[in-house]
Amino acid sequence: MKAVLLYEFGGPEKLKYVTDAHDPEIAPHEILIASTAVGVNPIDYKMRNGSAQARSPISFPAILGRDVSGIVRAIGSEVSGVAVGDRVMALTHHTYAELVVAQAGEVTHVPEGLDLVQAAALPLVALTGDQLVRFGAKVQSGQTVLITGALGSVGRAAIHTAKKLGAHVIAGVRKHSLEAAKELGADTVLALDDPEALEKLGFVDAVADTVGGHTADILMTHVKQGGVFGTVVTPIPDHTLNPTIELNHIMSQPDSTRVREFAEDLRDGKFILPIDRMIALAEATEAHIALEKEHVSGKVLLLVL
């Protein structure tokens, strides 16, 4: 099969496109997907360069990738509810390939009316944003939550979930992005790089953080006593800055039901997830350069041609 292999840690040039990788075999509880498109995410280049080895270890040769959409090619003997030929998507592993194996519980159907390529953009960012809000920041109806990196794909998903939960949402962005952030549907937009705006912030019930660094340290001091700070970024902020709050670090887990909900909302125009560019699987190196070195305004996808 066609695939992109990584033989050693390093830069984007270490990704090698091959046409003769071994076809994978499935266990009784697994599904074989013929890929249509694959999402490229920051965790991919962090795994490629070795900086994520502690939390997301790989062995060589490795196939990177977490998102996939495509057509079911085969199902294991213990799989039900999915048939050969179904249109599906999944948050799984080793997706930079023509054929992808996923656990049955990782797979959900792509709803009618949603393009398969669009579907590949969803799983990781949707679940990361959703779980950051639900389990990281533990947002409840009526609470005020500040979501950082709000124009990013994970930030958009976090806002979508927080609004569904009935929260008052503050979208945190850079000052030059204030106008663009008005499309997000948040109740308020805040420039996180504006010291005067931050001084006026006051206290919030929770922060859902996707940017980390100095910004996260500052925002931790704006969480009320007994509030919650959830983050997807490592290293996590210094908890001693506000020891009364709950600090949670989230790593997304598969949830086919939530992915399906996001897919339906994407199809119906209730959730917007921009796609910056689509690149052939054979050009995965270019996709990594774009995501890691350039400013992208949406998801980067690999098309399996």
N, C-alpha and C positions, 0 to 999 in steps of 0.2 A: 504494500500500500504506500501511498504518498504520506510523508510525515516530515516534521521539522525536529531534528535531534540536537541535543546539547551534549557534548562530550567532555567539556570542562568549563569551569567558571570563567567569566570574562565579559567582554563587551558584546554588542549586538552581532558582531561578525562571527561570534562563536556558534550562532544558530546555523545549522546545516540542513538544507532541504534535500530529501532523498525520495526516490520513487520505488525503492525495493525494501522498505521496512517490513518486518513480519506482520502478517494479519493477526490481530488479537483473537483469542478464544474466550468464550463466555462460560461462566459458572451457572448453575441452575437458577440463581436469584438475580442474574444480570441481564442487561439488554445491550445489543450491539446496534449502534447508530451510525448510519452513513451520513457524514457531516455535510451540511450546507454552508454554515458559517461558524466562526469561532470568535469570541470576544478576547481582546487583549487588555490586560489590567496591570496596574502598577506592581502587584505581587509577582507577575511574570518576570519582569526585568530584575526585580530584587532576588528572585530565585536564580535567575541566570547569572547575576554577578556575585552570588554567594552571600549577600547581606541578609537574606532571610533564612539561611540554613538552620539557624537555631530553632526557629518556630515552624518552618516548612522545609524539612530536610528532603534532599533528593539524592539519588545515586545515578551514576552514569552507565550507559547513555540514557539521557532523560528526555521525555516529551513533556513540555510545559503546557499550561493552559487549564482554565477552570470552566469556561462557558462553552456550550455547544448547542446548536440546533440542527435538526436534520430529519431523516426518515429512518424508521426502525427497519433494520436489515434482518435481525434474528432476535429471538427471545429464549431465555432459559426455561427449563421445564417447570420451575416453581413460580414463574411470573404470570400474573393475571391482570386484566384490565388494559393491556397494551397488546397490539397486534402488529405483525409485519406490515409495513406500508404506512403506519401512523406517522403524523407530523408531531415531533416532540422537541423538547428542550430540557437542559439539565445543568445543574451545578455539580460538576464531578471533577475528574483529574485527567491529565494526559490528553488534552483536546486538540493540540496542534497536529491533527492527523485526519486522514481520509475516513478512518474507522475508529470509533470511540466506544469503549465499554463503560457502562454506568450501572450502578446499583439500581434495582427497580424503584426503590424509595426516593431516588434522586431525580427521577424522570417525571415530567408532566406533559400533557398534551398542549400543543400550541393552538389557541382558540381560532376558530374560523374567522377569517377577515384580517388576521395578523400575518404579515409577511414573515417567512422563515428567517430571512436575513435579519430583520429587525429583532426577532425573538432572541437571537444570539447575544444581543447587547444586554439582556436583562438579568440573568440569574445572579451573578456575583454582586453587582452593584445594588440590585433591588433588595436582596437578602441582607447585605451589609448595612444598608441604610435602615431597613426595617428593624433588624435586630439591635442596631445601635440605639434606636429610639425606645423599643419595647423592653429590652433586657439590659442595655447599657445605661441609658438615662432614666429608664423606668417611668416614662412619661404617662401621666394620667389626665383624664378629661378635666379641663378648666385650669390646668397648670400652664405656666409660661416656660418655654424651652427655647434656648438659643442654639441654633444649628450653624456650625462653622463650615466654610467651604461650600456654601449653599448652592453655588452655580455648578459645582462638580456633579458627576453622575451619582455618587453616593449621597451627597448633600441633597440632591433633588429627591431621591428616594426617601431620605429621612424626613424631609418636609412633607411629602405625600402621606407617609404613615402618621406623622404627628398631627396633621390636620384631620385625618380620618379618626384619630383617637379623641378629637375635640380639644386639642391644646391650642393655646395662643402661641404662635410661632414667630420668632425673630430670626430672620435670615442674615447670617453674618458673611459679608463679602469684603473685598477691597473697595476703597473709595471710588476708584474709576469704574467699578462695576455696579454702582448703585442703581443706575437707570435700567440696566439689563436685568437686574435681580427682581424688578417689579413684576416680571412675568411668572415668578415662581409660585405665587398664590399665598405667600406668607403674610402675616398680619402687619409686620414691621420689617424694615430693612435697616441694617446697621453696618457702618464702615468700621471694620475691625482694626484698620490701620490709621484711624483718626483718634488721637488721644482725647480730644474734647468730647467726641461722641461716646467713647468708652466711659469717661467720667460721669456722664449723664445716665448711664445704663441702669445703675442701681443693682438690685438683686433679682435673680431668677430662680425658679424652682429646680431647673436642670439645664445642663449643657450637653449637647450631642456633638462631639468634636471629631472632625475629619482632617485637621491640619497640624495639630501638635505644636511643639516648639514654644517660643516665647509667648505667642498668642494664647496658647492653652494655659500657661502659667498665670497670665493676667486674668483670664476669664474664670479661673478657679476661685479667685478672690471675690467674684461677683455671684457665686452660688450661695444661696441663703443657708443658714445653719440647718443641718438635717437634710439638705438637698442632695442631688445626685449629679455626678460628672461622669459621663460615659464617653469612651474614646475608642477609636480603631487604630490609633497611631502608637507606635513604640519608638523610643521609650516613653512610658506614661509620665504625666506631669508629677511634680514634687508634691506629694500629699501633705507635707508639713505646712504648706502655705495656707491650708484650710482644713485642719484635721477633723472638723465636725461633719464634713460631708462624706458621702459614700462615693468611692472611686471604682469604676468598673471598666475593664478592658475587654473588648468583644472581638472574636474571630468568627466570621459567618459560618453557619452550618446549613446543610441542605434542608429545604422546606418546600416541597412541591406545591403545597396548597397556596402558600404566599406567592410563589413565583407565578402561578396561574392567575391569581388575583391581580398582580401587577400587569400581566400580559393582557388581561381583559381591559384594564384601565388604559393601557397604552393604546390598544386597538380603538377604544371608545373616545380617545382624546382627553381623558381625565388625568393622564400622567404623560408628561413630555420628557423624552430622553433623546437629546440630539445625538446624531451620528456624525463625527467629524470626517471620517474617511473610511473607505473600504479598499483593502489591498489583498492581492492574491496570496494564498498560503505560501507559495514559493518565495514571496518577498517579505517573509516574517522579519527579517533583519531591518527592513525599512520601517515596518510597523513599530518595532521597538525603538528605533531612533526617533520616530515621530513622537511617541508617547513619553520617552525619557528626556529628550533633548529640546523638543519644541513645545510651544504653547498650543495645546489642542482644545477645541471648544466642544468636545463631545466624545463619544465612544469611538475607538478604533477597532475595526473588524477585519478578520481574515476570511476571504472567500475560498472555499475548497472547490476548485474548478476541475 
